[in-house]
């Protein structure tokens, strides 16, 4: 399974006002592991960066002046993401801007979803944590993902951080203990601060239940089985 975690930075908020993409950052996951392959490109938007946008990402007009325009990088970018499942936080924003660039380019690919499926981690987070803050910084805090380098938004850094958040959010395990050191998470589990994953990082240690924990678990299931009149679903699944 090939997935691409993607983020963009732009000159402003609305394509209807002529705003354009100025940075694309992507990292590759294969079978939920970072491969070390990434795509990163600054882009000359052929217009001014809004002051509000500059305050968010710090990318100036001068910084972009000598970068290629989107038409010059489109083929390489599309080839990198082709056929992958895109993982994007607030996907409607990034997809809207990419599709806008393809429209201006008069590309035979009219929308990015013609060649990629999309997972929106914002929608995923809202379904898992309704009524809570679900921006990237909030999710980093919730899942103990290190975002200490994120003073300003940047497409590649944000894609790397989002990859860690996505893996933590979809891993099905909220309590990890690594190397004997742990700290409390919002969910009450023990979890060491997850650093940004990188190629060559040692796999996470699997902590198995000891005999005493297995015995306690069996006793708990037996108690539920008795009090429910033989309707303990967990025990019936084990017996099956």
N, C-alpha and C positions, 0 to 999 in steps of 0.2 A: 504494500500500500504506500503510494507516494503522495505526500502532502507538502504543500508550500505555505509557510506562514508569511504573510505579506502585510506591509504597511506602506503608506505614502505620506508625503508632506506636500502642501499646496500653497499657492499664493493667497488663498482666501477660502471662504466657505461655500460659495455657490458657483457652479458652472454656468448658471444663467447670467451671471455678472462677468463672464469671461475669464474666470479663474482657471488656473492650469496646475498640473503636477510639476513639482520641482525636485522631488526625490522619491525613489522607489527602493525599498529594502526587502529582501526575501531570504529565508533560510529553508533548507530542505530537510524533511523528515521522511525516512523510509521505515515502515513497520515501527513507528513511534520512536525512532532513534534519530538524533541529529547526525547527518552524514558529513558535515563540514563543508558541503557545497552551499554557496550563497550567490545571490545576485544583488548588486548594489550600484546605483547610478544616480548622480545629480543631473538635472535637466534644465536647460535654458528655457524658461516659460514664454519668452518673447513678450513679456509685459512686466510691470512692477509688482513686487511683493507688498501686500497690504501690511500696514504697521501692526495691526492686531495679530496677523499670522507670524510676522517676524518675532513678536514678543513670545510666541509659543515655541518656535523652532530655532530662531536665531540665524536663519539662513538669509543672507543679504543679497540684494541685486548684484553687487560687485562679485560676490562669491560665485554666482551663476552665469556671469557674463560670457565666459569662455567654455561653458559646458555644451554638449551637443543638444540639439532640439529633439523632441520626442520622435519625430519621423526617422531620425538617425539611429535610435536605439530600439525601436519598436520590434524589429524582427528578432533580435537577440533576447529581448524580454519575453516575447510571446513563445519563443522556443523553449525558454527555461521553465515556464509554467505550464506548457502544453500537456493536457491530459491529467494534470494533478488535481487533487482536492485542495482548494484554497482555504486557509484558516485566517480570518480577518476579524478584528474587533470593530464593531459598527460597520459591517460590510457594505451597507448601502452607500455610505460616503465614498469609500475607496473605489468600489465598483462603478459608482456613478461617474467619478473622475476618469477612470480608465476608459470606460465606454465613451465618454466625451472626447477623449484624445483620439480614440479609434474613429469616431465620427469625423473629426477634423482632418484626420489622415486619409479619409475615404478608403479605409481598410476593408478587404473582403470579409474580415471578421468584424461584425457589427457590435457584438456584445461579448464580454469575456466569458460569459456562461455558455457560449457556443463550444468552448473547448475545455472548460473547467467546471467542476461543481464547487459549491461554496458552503463553508460552515461559518456562521456568524457567532463569535464567542460572546458578544454582548447579549444576544438573545439567549444563548445557552446559559450564561451567568444569571440573567433575569429569571429564567425558569428554575434554576437551582437555588437562587437567593432572592426571592421576591421581596420588594420593599426595601432593599438595601442598596447602598452605593455599589455600582458594578463597573466603574471606570477601571482602567488598567492599574492605576496606583492602588485603588481599593482592593482589587483582586490580588495584587502582589502582597499586600498586607495580610489578606485573608488566608492565602496559601503559602505564606512565608517565602516568597520569591524575592531575591535580592534585586532591588531597583535603585541602589544607592548612587549609581552613575547617571541616573536619569534627571539631571538638572534641567535640561531642555529636551523637547521631543526630537527624535531622530529616527528615520525610517528603519535603518538596519538594527539599531539598538532596540527599538520598540518591537521589531519582529522577533529578535532573540528573546526578549523578556516574555513576549506573548507565547512563544513556543513553550517556555517553562510553565507559564500559567496554564496553558491548554493541557499539557501533560499531567499537571497536578490536578486540574479540575476534572479530568476524564479518566484518571487512573484507577478510580474505584477504591482508593485507600487514602484516608485522611490522617492516619497516625503512623508515622515512620520514626524509627530511632536509628541514628547513624553514628557509629563509632563510640557509642556510650554516652554521647552528649546530646541533650535534648532541651527544648524550650516549649512552652505552652502555645498552642495555636488557638484561634477563636473557637474552633470546634471542640476544644478541650483535649485534643490528642497531643502526644509528644512528637515534635517534629523539629529537626535541626533546620536552620536557615538554609533553604535551597539556593545554591549559587547558580549562576547562569551556566547551563550545561554546555559542554564543549567536547569535540571529538577527542577520544582518548581518556575521558573521565572514567574512573572506575565505576562499574555497575553498582546500583544501590544495594546495600546489604539487606537480605531477607531475614527477618526475625521470626522464627517459628515458635508456636506455643510449646511450653514445657509440659511435663507430665501432670504437674499440679493444676495447670490451667486447663488442660484437656479434661481432667477429672471434674473440675468445677463446672466446666461447660456441659459435660454429660449429666451431672447432677441437676443443673438448671433445666436442661431439656426434659429430664424425667419429671421434674416438678411441674413444668408447664403441661406435659402430657397428662399427668394425673389430674390437675385442676381443670383442664379443658375437656375431660372425658375422652381422652384419646385423640384429640384434634390438633396436636402440635404439628404444624406444617413442616417445621425444620426437621423434626425427628422422622416424619414420614418420608421426606425427601432422602434422608440418610439411609433409611431402611430400603427404599426403592433402589 
